[in-house]
């Protein structure tokens, strides 16, 4: 991640602060929701939106899931969720697209994991139901990465401010 031949990293957005040659500044923690297919959400009389909490993770056993492909950060979070919930997911499709996973969930094909940051780009409908599972919160933290000790030009500082504003809605860093 740090260098490729002669090219060096100036700034990057990442969910994994694991390179010791970089310094990281936390931008935000993004909630990841499970999206319920309409047929499932009707069982609970859930209305569209994000305010729902499933009390028992066991209700997800033997349910179909549309997940991102292995190697993606959101897939890592999904696999961690399944391990902690002691669930063997019935994966019906692995994709590179959060949008496709969302559309398939809406078409009643299964559950999908959807990050809150993706909401503005999704074609949500009056059937879009998102929920969290009690005692199994899903989230991920977004970091701004740069080389340790690297000089920050005014242009880079301005770009950092622009990134902060567009990601968090504020020019100050999230604490």
Backbone as numpy.savetxt, mean C-alpha at the origin, in Angstrom:
# Nx Ny Nz CAx CAy CAz Cx Cy Cz
20.48 -0.31 -5.42 19.65 0.88 -5.42 20.52 2.13 -5.42
21.68 2.07 -4.79 22.48 3.27 -4.61 23.16 3.72 -5.90
23.79 2.81 -6.62 24.49 3.25 -7.82 24.38 2.22 -8.92
24.48 2.68 -10.13 24.44 1.82 -11.30 25.51 2.34 -12.25
26.67 1.68 -12.25 27.78 2.16 -13.07 28.24 3.51 -12.57
28.17 4.55 -13.42 28.62 5.88 -13.04 27.49 6.72 -12.45
26.27 6.26 -12.58 25.14 7.04 -12.09 24.96 6.85 -10.59
24.60 7.92 -9.92 24.37 7.88 -8.47 22.96 8.34 -8.18
22.43 7.83 -7.11 21.10 8.21 -6.66 21.16 9.58 -5.99
20.26 10.47 -6.35 20.13 11.74 -5.65 18.98 11.65 -4.66
17.80 11.32 -5.15 16.61 11.18 -4.31 15.79 9.99 -4.81
15.11 9.35 -3.89 14.22 8.25 -4.27 13.11 8.14 -3.24
11.97 7.61 -3.67 10.88 7.27 -2.75 10.91 5.76 -2.60
10.83 5.29 -1.37 10.89 3.85 -1.12 10.07 3.47 0.11
9.65 2.23 0.14 8.97 1.69 1.31 9.93 0.86 2.16
11.16 0.67 1.69 12.11 -0.19 2.39 13.38 0.58 2.75
13.51 1.03 4.00 14.71 1.78 4.42 15.82 0.82 4.85
16.36 0.07 3.90 17.29 -1.00 4.28 18.69 -0.87 3.71
19.00 0.22 3.02 20.35 0.39 2.47 21.16 1.26 3.42
22.25 0.73 4.01 23.02 1.50 4.99 23.75 2.70 4.39
23.86 2.78 3.06 24.54 3.91 2.44 23.60 5.09 2.19
22.35 4.93 2.57 21.37 5.99 2.35 20.84 6.50 3.68
20.38 7.76 3.68 19.64 8.26 4.84 18.19 8.41 4.41
17.31 8.17 5.36 15.88 8.11 5.07 15.12 9.12 5.91
14.15 9.76 5.29 13.24 10.65 5.99 11.83 10.12 5.78
11.14 9.88 6.86 9.78 9.35 6.78 8.84 10.42 6.24
8.08 10.08 5.20 7.11 11.01 4.63 5.72 10.77 5.19
5.28 9.52 5.19 3.94 9.22 5.69 3.78 7.73 5.89
2.78 7.38 6.67 2.37 5.99 6.80 1.04 5.86 6.09
1.01 4.98 5.11 -0.15 4.77 4.25 -0.93 3.55 4.72
-2.21 3.72 4.97 -3.07 2.60 5.35 -3.33 1.73 4.13
-3.26 0.43 4.31 -3.60 -0.52 3.25 -4.90 -1.20 3.68
-5.88 -1.16 2.81 -7.20 -1.75 3.10 -7.39 -3.04 2.33
-8.21 -3.91 2.87 -8.72 -5.03 2.10 -9.99 -4.53 1.43
-10.14 -4.82 0.16 -11.37 -4.48 -0.54 -12.23 -5.73 -0.62
-13.46 -5.61 -0.17 -14.39 -6.74 -0.17 -15.16 -6.80 -1.49
-15.30 -7.99 -2.05 -16.19 -8.10 -3.21 -17.63 -7.81 -2.78
-18.44 -7.23 -3.65 -19.81 -6.84 -3.25 -20.62 -7.96 -2.61
-20.50 -9.17 -3.11 -21.27 -10.28 -2.52 -20.90 -10.55 -1.08
-19.63 -10.37 -0.74 -19.18 -10.58 0.64 -19.62 -9.43 1.53
-19.46 -8.20 1.06 -19.79 -7.04 1.91 -21.28 -6.97 2.22
-22.12 -7.50 1.34 -23.56 -7.51 1.61 -23.90 -8.39 2.81
-23.10 -9.44 3.06 -23.34 -10.31 4.21 -23.27 -9.54 5.53
-22.47 -8.48 5.53 -22.27 -7.68 6.74 -23.08 -6.39 6.72
-23.82 -6.17 5.66 -24.56 -4.91 5.45 -23.61 -3.71 5.49
-22.39 -3.91 4.97 -21.42 -2.83 4.92 -21.80 -1.86 3.81
-21.65 -0.58 4.09 -21.89 0.45 3.10 -20.56 0.83 2.46
-20.58 1.46 1.29 -19.32 1.85 0.65 -18.50 2.76 1.55
-17.19 2.64 1.46 -16.29 3.47 2.24 -15.21 2.66 2.92
-14.55 3.30 3.90 -13.38 2.71 4.54 -13.54 2.48 6.04
-14.69 2.72 6.60 -14.84 2.68 8.05 -15.16 1.32 8.65
-14.94 0.26 7.93 -15.34 -1.06 8.40 -14.19 -1.83 9.03
-14.51 -2.62 10.05 -13.52 -3.47 10.72 -14.10 -4.87 10.82
-13.35 -5.83 10.32 -13.76 -7.23 10.46 -13.20 -7.73 11.78
-14.05 -8.28 12.61 -13.65 -8.73 13.95 -12.82 -10.01 13.92
-13.09 -10.91 12.98 -12.46 -12.23 12.98 -11.72 -12.47 11.67
-10.39 -12.51 11.73 -9.58 -12.75 10.54 -9.91 -14.10 9.91
-10.43 -15.03 10.71 -10.78 -16.35 10.21 -11.83 -16.34 9.12
-12.62 -15.26 9.04 -13.64 -15.16 7.99 -13.02 -15.06 6.59
-11.72 -14.80 6.54 -11.05 -14.69 5.25 -10.49 -16.03 4.76
-10.58 -17.07 5.60 -10.10 -18.39 5.18 -10.94 -18.88 4.00
-10.24 -19.49 3.05 -10.87 -20.07 1.85 -11.53 -19.04 0.94
-11.23 -17.77 1.15 -11.77 -16.73 0.28 -10.79 -16.50 -0.89
-11.29 -16.11 -2.06 -10.41 -15.82 -3.20 -9.73 -14.46 -3.05
-8.46 -14.39 -3.46 -7.69 -13.14 -3.39 -7.05 -12.84 -4.73
-7.03 -11.56 -5.08 -6.29 -11.04 -6.21 -5.15 -10.25 -5.59
-3.92 -10.69 -5.80 -2.77 -10.06 -5.14 -1.77 -9.56 -6.17
-0.94 -8.63 -5.73 0.17 -8.23 -6.57 1.18 -9.37 -6.62
1.99 -9.37 -7.66 2.97 -10.44 -7.85 4.04 -10.40 -6.76
4.65 -11.55 -6.46 5.76 -11.58 -5.50 6.87 -10.62 -5.94
7.54 -10.04 -4.95 8.60 -9.07 -5.22 8.13 -7.64 -5.10
6.85 -7.42 -5.08 6.29 -6.08 -4.90 6.12 -5.81 -3.41
6.30 -4.57 -3.00 6.19 -4.22 -1.58 4.83 -4.54 -0.99
3.78 -4.29 -1.75 2.43 -4.57 -1.26 2.21 -6.07 -1.11
2.85 -6.87 -1.96 2.73 -8.32 -1.83 3.43 -8.79 -0.56
4.58 -8.17 -0.26 5.28 -8.50 0.99 4.35 -8.27 2.18
3.64 -7.14 2.18 2.70 -6.83 3.26 1.56 -7.85 3.30
1.07 -8.25 2.14 -0.01 -9.24 2.07 0.45 -10.57 2.66
1.64 -11.02 2.25 2.16 -12.29 2.75 2.36 -12.24 4.26
2.84 -11.11 4.76 3.02 -10.93 6.20 1.66 -10.99 6.92
0.66 -10.34 6.36 -0.69 -10.36 6.92 -1.23 -11.79 6.99
-1.05 -12.55 5.92 -1.55 -13.93 5.90 -0.82 -14.81 6.92
0.49 -14.62 7.03 1.25 -15.39 8.03 0.76 -15.09 9.44
0.65 -13.79 9.77 0.22 -13.39 11.11 -1.21 -13.83 11.40
-2.07 -13.83 10.40 -3.46 -14.24 10.58 -3.67 -15.74 10.45
-2.56 -16.46 10.17 -2.62 -17.92 9.99 -3.64 -18.30 8.92
-3.54 -17.59 7.79 -4.43 -17.82 6.65 -3.61 -18.28 5.46
-4.06 -19.33 4.82 -3.49 -19.76 3.55 -4.39 -19.18 2.46
-3.96 -18.11 1.79 -4.86 -17.46 0.83 -5.11 -18.33 -0.40
-6.31 -18.24 -0.94 -6.64 -18.89 -2.21 -6.45 -17.82 -3.28
-5.26 -17.80 -3.85 -4.89 -16.76 -4.81 -5.42 -17.16 -6.19
-6.30 -16.33 -6.73 -6.86 -16.64 -8.05 -6.14 -15.90 -9.17
-5.41 -14.82 -8.81 -4.66 -14.08 -9.81 -3.57 -13.26 -9.12
-2.39 -13.24 -9.76 -1.31 -12.34 -9.34 -1.11 -11.35 -10.48
-1.04 -10.08 -10.14 -0.97 -9.03 -11.15 0.06 -7.98 -10.74
0.40 -7.12 -11.68 1.26 -5.97 -11.39 0.44 -4.72 -11.12
-0.88 -4.82 -11.24 -1.73 -3.64 -11.23 -2.71 -3.61 -10.05
-2.58 -2.58 -9.21 -3.55 -2.36 -8.14 -4.91 -2.06 -8.75
-4.92 -1.32 -9.85 -6.18 -0.99 -10.54 -6.91 -2.25 -10.99
-6.18 -3.21 -11.58 -6.82 -4.45 -12.01 -7.36 -5.24 -10.82
-6.57 -5.32 -9.75 -7.03 -6.01 -8.54 -8.32 -5.37 -8.02
-8.36 -4.05 -8.01 -9.56 -3.31 -7.57 -10.76 -3.63 -8.46
-10.57 -3.59 -9.76 -11.68 -3.85 -10.70 -12.20 -5.29 -10.56
-11.30 -6.24 -10.35 -11.73 -7.63 -10.18 -12.47 -7.83 -8.86
-12.03 -7.12 -7.82 -12.77 -7.18 -6.55 -14.18 -6.62 -6.74
-14.29 -5.50 -7.44 -15.61 -4.91 -7.72 -16.49 -5.83 -8.56
-15.85 -6.65 -9.41 -16.60 -7.58 -10.26 -16.92 -8.88 -9.51
-16.67 -8.89 -8.20 -17.04 -10.00 -7.33 -16.15 -11.24 -7.50
-14.89 -11.03 -7.95 -14.00 -12.17 -8.16 -13.15 -12.49 -6.94
-13.06 -11.60 -5.98 -12.26 -11.88 -4.79 -11.88 -10.61 -4.05
-11.05 -10.79 -3.04 -10.56 -9.69 -2.22 -9.28 -9.14 -2.81
-9.02 -7.86 -2.57 -7.79 -7.22 -3.02 -7.26 -6.34 -1.90
-5.94 -6.12 -1.89 -5.33 -5.18 -0.96 -5.09 -3.88 -1.71
-5.62 -2.79 -1.17 -5.58 -1.50 -1.85 -4.99 -0.44 -0.91
-3.86 0.17 -1.29 -3.30 1.25 -0.47 -4.13 2.52 -0.60
-4.25 3.25 0.50 -5.02 4.51 0.49 -4.47 5.49 -0.54
-3.16 5.50 -0.75 -2.57 6.42 -1.73 -3.08 6.15 -3.15
-3.60 4.96 -3.41 -4.11 4.64 -4.75 -5.54 5.13 -4.95
-6.24 5.48 -3.88 -7.66 5.84 -3.99 -7.94 6.92 -5.05
-7.15 8.00 -5.13 -7.49 9.04 -6.12 -7.47 8.55 -7.56
-6.74 7.48 -7.85 -6.65 7.01 -9.23 -7.60 5.86 -9.54
-8.26 5.31 -8.54 -9.15 4.17 -8.75 -10.53 4.61 -9.20
-11.15 3.79 -10.01 -12.53 4.03 -10.43 -13.44 3.43 -9.38
-13.63 4.17 -8.27 -14.46 3.66 -7.17 -15.93 3.86 -7.51
-16.75 2.95 -6.99 -18.19 3.01 -7.26 -18.94 3.00 -5.94
-20.26 2.98 -6.04 -21.07 2.89 -4.83 -21.05 1.48 -4.24
-20.24 0.59 -4.81 -20.08 -0.75 -4.25 -18.70 -0.96 -3.65
-17.83 0.05 -3.69 -16.46 -0.08 -3.19 -16.45 -0.09 -1.67
-16.14 -1.24 -1.09 -16.11 -1.40 0.37 -14.71 -1.82 0.79
-14.10 -1.02 1.65 -12.75 -1.27 2.13 -12.79 -1.47 3.63
-11.95 -2.38 4.13 -11.98 -2.65 5.57 -10.60 -3.03 6.08
-10.47 -2.97 7.39 -9.30 -3.44 8.12 -9.75 -4.64 8.95
-8.80 -5.43 9.42 -9.11 -6.58 10.27 -8.61 -6.27 11.67
-9.50 -6.42 12.65 -9.14 -6.14 14.05 -7.89 -6.94 14.43
-6.98 -6.27 15.12 -5.72 -6.84 15.60 -4.75 -7.21 14.49
-5.04 -6.84 13.25 -4.14 -7.12 12.13 -4.08 -5.90 11.20
-3.66 -4.73 11.73 -3.65 -3.53 10.89 -2.64 -3.67 9.75
-3.01 -3.15 8.61 -2.13 -3.14 7.44 -1.75 -1.70 7.13
-0.46 -1.44 7.03 0.00 -0.14 6.59 1.43 -0.28 6.07
1.92 0.78 5.47 3.30 0.81 4.99 3.78 2.25 5.07
5.06 2.41 5.35 5.64 3.74 5.53 6.45 4.11 4.29
6.21 5.31 3.78 6.91 5.83 2.62 8.05 6.73 3.09
9.24 6.50 2.53 10.43 7.26 2.90 11.00 7.98 1.69
11.63 9.11 1.96 12.44 9.81 0.98 13.88 9.41 1.27
14.58 8.86 0.28 15.95 8.38 0.48 16.92 9.24 -0.30
18.12 9.42 0.28 19.21 10.11 -0.42 20.52 9.58 0.11
21.59 9.83 -0.63 22.91 9.37 -0.19 23.30 10.05 1.11
23.90 9.28 2.01 24.34 9.85 3.29 25.36 10.94 3.04
25.13 12.07 3.71 26.08 13.17 3.65 26.13 13.92 2.33
25.27 13.59 1.39 25.29 14.26 0.09 24.81 15.70 0.23
25.43 16.58 -0.53 25.05 17.99 -0.53 23.67 18.13 -1.17
22.81 18.91 -0.52 21.47 19.16 -1.05 21.46 20.53 -1.73
21.35 20.54 -3.03 21.25 21.81 -3.75 19.89 22.44 -3.48
19.76 23.71 -3.82 18.46 24.37 -3.65 17.40 23.70 -4.51
17.80 23.27 -5.67 16.84 22.59 -6.56 16.36 21.28 -5.91
17.28 20.54 -5.29 16.89 19.30 -4.62 16.00 19.58 -3.42
16.32 20.63 -2.66 15.47 21.00 -1.52 14.07 21.38 -2.00
14.00 22.12 -3.11 12.69 22.50 -3.67 11.93 21.26 -4.13
12.64 20.33 -4.75 12.00 19.09 -5.19 11.49 18.30 -3.99
12.29 18.23 -2.92 11.85 17.55 -1.69 10.58 18.20 -1.14
10.54 19.53 -1.14 9.34 20.23 -0.68 8.14 19.93 -1.54
8.35 19.86 -2.84 7.27 19.53 -3.77 6.76 18.11 -3.53
7.68 17.18 -3.32 7.29 15.79 -3.04 6.51 15.73 -1.73
7.02 16.39 -0.70 6.31 16.40 0.59 4.90 16.95 0.44
4.77 18.05 -0.30 3.46 18.68 -0.48 2.50 17.75 -1.22
2.98 17.14 -2.29 2.08 16.29 -3.07 1.74 14.99 -2.36
2.65 14.48 -1.54 2.40 13.21 -0.86 1.65 13.41 0.45
2.00 14.44 1.21 1.41 14.61 2.54 0.43 15.77 2.62
0.44 16.65 1.64 -0.42 17.82 1.70 0.18 18.94 2.53
1.43 18.75 2.98 2.10 19.74 3.82 3.57 19.79 3.44
4.20 20.95 3.53 5.62 21.05 3.22 6.49 20.52 4.35
5.92 20.35 5.53 6.72 19.82 6.64 6.70 18.30 6.60
7.74 17.70 7.15 7.84 16.25 7.17 6.91 15.68 8.22
6.38 14.50 7.96 5.52 13.80 8.90 6.38 13.27 10.03
5.92 13.41 11.26 6.69 12.89 12.39 6.18 11.56 12.84
